[in-house]
Each structure stands twice: as structure tokens, then as C-alpha cells.
Amino acid sequence: MRVISDTALRSRLIMAGIAEGLQSPKGPQRIKSIIRLYPDFDAPRPGNRPRTVRAAAAPAHEPARAFGLPTVEELNALLTRIQQIERAVSVEMQGRLSGDIDRLKRQISSLDGDDFERAFRELENAMRQRRELSGQIREEAFRRIDADSSFEPRRYLRLIARERA
């Protein structure tokens, strides 16, 4: 055990695990610090002390449901609906786009000159649209869910929707 008056040194020793603070300065009187040294660097951490349970403590209450937030079941139902609708929209939109891409690939193999360039540009545009399709699928799925007034958890859609410009 040591008595020191340097509070900065006391703090560094405690944080390094060399010492345990037993008494520290409080208020304007600036009393000296009492520390217990641990030469093996195995001092107990300040936050690891077990809390004593107060006998007069109030019993734990059941946590109240936050107003306006969905339950786990409602959120799960919403996420499931989003996945189902995204799947359907994806099949619909990608089917149309894949048909256009296949048609353009067939045309390119038999065209020459300006018609070839026009078909190639259309194919480039279709491939770019395919890459951008995921955002459009999500937008369309959210639009369809928002329009379905019979689906009650749709009111929580704004909680998981990204900011849209």
C-alpha cells in the first residue's frame, strides 16, 4: 500500500493494472490517494466489482412497448412480404429485359452497318438497365406494398425504407 498525492499518477497506475485505488481525493480538501500496488500487473479493474443488490429496490417491471414501433412479428411479416413482392417484381422486370437482350443478341449476329450499330447501342442500354434493376425492383416492391391497404404492417415501411430523392 502506498499513499500518493499525484492524482494523474494514480489514474495511470490503475489503468495499467498495477494498482487498485482504495481512497481518492474528493472535493476541495485534496486528501492524498491510497493505492494498493500489484507487482504482477493483476490489479482488479475498477468496473469489475460486483454490484450489491439493494433489498429495498423496486421489482423489475415488464418493459413497455415503445409507441409507434412494430413488434417483432409485424416487422417479420413486413420483411417477408417485401421479399415475396421483390421476387415477383424481379421475375417480371428481368423477364422482360432478358427477352429484349436475347432478341438483340440474335439481331446483332445477322445485321450490318447502321442497323448493327443501332442494335449494339440498344444492347448496351439493356445491359446497363439490367445492372440498375435492383434499385428499381426495390422501389416497385415498396410502391406495391404501400398501395396494399389490406396489409396492416405496411405502416412500418417508412422505418426500413431508404431516403429517396
C-alpha positions as CSV (number, residue, x, y, z in Angstrom):
1,M,0.0,0.0,0.0
2,R,1.2,3.5,-0.8
3,V,0.0,7.0,-0.2
4,I,0.5,9.4,-3.1
5,S,-0.7,12.9,-3.8
6,D,-0.4,12.9,-7.6
7,T,-3.8,12.0,-9.0
8,A,-2.6,11.7,-12.5
9,L,-0.1,9.1,-11.5
10,R,-2.8,7.3,-9.5
11,S,-5.0,7.2,-12.6
12,R,-2.2,5.9,-14.9
13,L,-1.3,3.1,-12.4
14,I,-4.9,2.0,-12.1
15,M,-5.4,2.0,-15.9
16,A,-2.2,0.0,-16.4
17,G,-3.4,-2.7,-13.9
18,I,-0.5,-2.0,-11.5
19,A,-2.6,-0.6,-8.7
20,E,-6.1,-0.6,-7.1
21,G,-7.4,2.7,-5.9
22,L,-8.6,2.5,-2.3
23,Q,-9.2,6.1,-1.5
24,S,-9.2,9.1,-3.8
25,P,-9.3,12.9,-3.4
26,K,-12.8,14.3,-3.3
27,G,-13.7,17.9,-3.3
28,P,-11.6,20.9,-2.5
29,Q,-9.7,19.4,0.5
30,R,-7.4,17.4,-1.8
31,I,-6.6,14.4,0.6
32,K,-3.9,12.0,-0.5
33,S,-4.7,8.9,-2.6
34,I,-4.3,5.5,-1.0
35,I,-3.5,2.7,-3.5
36,R,-2.6,-1.0,-3.3
37,L,0.2,-2.0,-5.7
38,Y,0.1,-5.3,-7.6
39,P,3.7,-6.0,-8.9
40,D,2.3,-8.8,-11.2
41,F,0.1,-6.3,-13.1
42,D,-3.0,-8.2,-12.0
43,A,-4.9,-5.4,-10.2
44,P,-8.7,-5.7,-10.3
45,R,-10.3,-3.4,-12.9
46,P,-12.4,-0.5,-11.4
47,G,-15.6,-1.6,-13.3
48,N,-15.4,-5.3,-12.4
49,R,-16.7,-5.1,-8.9
50,P,-20.0,-7.0,-8.4
51,R,-22.9,-4.7,-7.5
52,T,-24.7,-5.2,-4.3
53,V,-28.4,-5.7,-4.6
54,R,-30.5,-3.3,-2.6
55,A,-33.2,-5.0,-0.7
56,A,-35.5,-2.0,-1.0
57,A,-35.1,-1.9,-4.8
58,A,-38.4,-1.9,-6.7
59,P,-39.2,-5.1,-8.5
60,A,-38.4,-5.2,-12.2
61,H,-41.2,-4.1,-14.5
62,E,-42.2,-5.7,-17.7
63,P,-40.7,-3.4,-20.4
64,A,-43.3,-1.2,-22.0
65,R,-43.8,-1.3,-25.8
66,A,-42.4,1.7,-27.5
67,F,-45.2,3.7,-29.1
68,G,-45.3,3.6,-32.9
69,L,-42.7,0.8,-33.2
70,P,-43.6,-2.6,-34.7
71,T,-43.5,-5.8,-32.8
72,V,-41.0,-8.5,-34.0
73,E,-43.9,-10.4,-35.6
74,E,-45.1,-7.3,-37.5
75,L,-41.6,-6.5,-38.7
76,N,-41.0,-10.1,-39.7
77,A,-44.3,-10.1,-41.7
78,L,-43.3,-6.9,-43.4
79,L,-39.9,-8.2,-44.4
80,T,-41.4,-11.5,-45.6
81,R,-43.9,-9.6,-47.8
82,I,-41.1,-7.4,-49.2
83,Q,-39.1,-10.5,-50.1
84,Q,-42.1,-12.1,-51.8
85,I,-43.0,-9.0,-53.8
86,E,-39.4,-8.2,-54.7
87,R,-39.1,-11.8,-56.1
88,A,-42.3,-11.4,-58.2
89,V,-41.3,-7.9,-59.4
90,S,-37.8,-9.2,-60.2
91,V,-39.1,-12.1,-62.3
92,E,-41.5,-9.7,-64.1
93,M,-38.9,-7.0,-64.9
94,Q,-36.0,-9.2,-65.6
95,G,-38.1,-11.5,-67.8
96,R,-39.0,-8.5,-70.0
97,L,-35.4,-7.3,-70.1
98,S,-33.9,-10.7,-70.7
99,G,-36.2,-11.2,-73.6
100,D,-35.0,-7.9,-75.1
101,I,-31.4,-8.8,-74.6
102,D,-31.8,-12.2,-76.2
103,R,-33.6,-10.6,-79.2
104,L,-30.9,-8.0,-79.6
105,K,-28.1,-10.7,-79.4
106,R,-29.9,-12.6,-82.2
107,Q,-30.3,-9.4,-84.3
108,I,-26.6,-8.4,-83.9
109,S,-25.5,-11.7,-85.4
110,S,-27.3,-11.0,-88.7
111,L,-27.1,-7.2,-89.1
112,D,-24.6,-5.0,-90.8
113,G,-23.7,-1.3,-90.9
114,D,-26.0,1.2,-89.2
115,D,-28.5,-1.4,-88.2
116,F,-25.7,-3.3,-86.4
117,E,-24.6,-0.1,-84.5
118,R,-28.2,0.7,-83.5
119,A,-28.8,-2.9,-82.2
120,F,-25.4,-2.8,-80.4
121,R,-26.4,0.5,-78.7
122,E,-29.7,-0.9,-77.7
123,L,-28.0,-4.0,-76.3
124,E,-25.6,-1.7,-74.3
125,N,-28.6,0.2,-72.9
126,A,-30.4,-3.1,-72.0
127,M,-27.3,-4.4,-70.2
128,R,-26.9,-1.1,-68.2
129,Q,-30.6,-1.3,-67.3
130,R,-30.1,-4.8,-66.0
131,R,-27.3,-3.6,-63.7
132,E,-29.6,-0.8,-62.4
133,L,-32.5,-3.0,-62.0
134,S,-32.0,-3.9,-58.3
135,G,-32.9,-0.4,-57.1
136,Q,-35.9,-0.3,-59.4
137,I,-37.1,-3.6,-58.1
138,R,-36.9,-2.4,-54.5
139,E,-38.8,0.9,-55.4
140,E,-41.5,-1.0,-57.2
141,A,-41.9,-3.5,-54.3
142,F,-42.2,-0.7,-51.8
143,R,-44.7,1.1,-54.0
144,R,-46.9,-2.1,-54.3
145,I,-46.7,-2.8,-50.5
146,D,-47.6,0.8,-49.7
147,A,-50.6,0.6,-52.1
148,D,-51.9,-2.6,-50.4
149,S,-54.2,-1.2,-47.7
150,S,-55.3,-4.7,-46.6
151,F,-51.7,-5.4,-45.3
152,E,-51.6,-3.8,-41.8
153,P,-47.8,-3.8,-41.2
154,R,-47.3,-1.6,-44.3
155,R,-47.4,1.4,-42.0
156,Y,-43.9,0.5,-40.7
157,L,-42.5,0.6,-44.2
158,R,-41.0,4.0,-43.6
159,L,-38.8,2.6,-40.8
160,I,-36.9,0.4,-43.2
161,A,-37.1,2.5,-46.4
162,R,-34.0,4.4,-47.5
163,E,-34.2,8.1,-48.2
164,R,-35.5,8.6,-51.7
165,A,-34.8,11.7,-53.6
